[in-house]
Amino acid sequence: MSIRTHILLLVLLPLAVVAALVATAQRIPVPEIGRAYVLRVDLPAADAPGALPDVAGREGLPLVVIDAGHGGHDPGASGQGYREKTVVLGLARALRAELEKEGNVRVAMTREDDRYLVHAERVAIARRLDADLFLSIHADSAGEAAEVTGASIYTLSNQASSEAAARFAERENASDRLNGVDVGGRSDVVNTILVELSQRRTQEQSDEFARLIRREGGDAIRFHPQARRSAALKVLRAPDVPSVLFESGFITNEADAQRLASPEGRARFAEVMARAIRIYFARQQES
């Protein structure tokens, strides 16, 4: 038998076998290994709002929503054996306890355990609860630069504020109310102007709260040399809730990390922040 015939048989024989199987409707067995390993996740209905957290405090008092950053599959920054999501949750719980002890404000937390929330959910919780103040707590990272230390206070930048106002006005439906004003039935231009005015007022209040944190922190909290900052942070973009993001320190710095994770450090943070919140609300009531 020639080489050409051998090659022809090698090519045609498998085709003939497949054709015979198809003609006789035979099933070729396929390995079943791995077919049962399917991950199924129940997703909420589209646009279905999640459950709101509990609110502690007497009805009628101003409400502050505390947001512990990251959580769940998102650990945030890591360093010195600590994870940001755990450290900031400890700070948030300490602040809530301090505010509840004083009893002059209402308080809620976006998360009370190790769960993940996207930025929009955190902002939505504050807005749905009609919060008077939103505080997001984080811990920074400087990578290999372990000597970098100190807390920072972020508010929304002016450019990001205008962009956020335009997007908010565009997506809101006709029945929405903003700072008690019905924006339904108005033109897109008027709605954008109303939202920008609200955002401007909200920014001024956010800046005032940031100044109070810096002032009341004094020597009790170690601040970064550039303690006051502004950025296009999604979690600060609610147009009708004064919002501040507090970077409590650098988790990559040994002294900062130990301070933030210690009972003494959490207590000092809670006392300073609770005092700033109390003064902020007192000034808002006077104005």
Secondary structure, DSSP 4 states (H G I P E B T S, - for coil): --HHHHHHHHHHHHHHHHHHHHHTTPPPP---TTTT-----PPPPTTPPPPPPP-BS-TTS-EEEEEE--BTTB---EETTEEHHHHHHHHHHHHHHHHHHH-SSEEEES-SSS----HHHHHHHHHHTT-SEEEEEEEE--TT-TT---EEEEEE-HHHHHHHHHHHHHH--TT-EETTEE-TTS-HHHHHHHHHHHHHHHHHHHHHHHHHHHHHHTTTSPEEEEEEEEE--GGG--TTS-EEEEEEEETTSHHHHHHHHSHHHHHHHHHHHHHHHHHHHHHHHH-
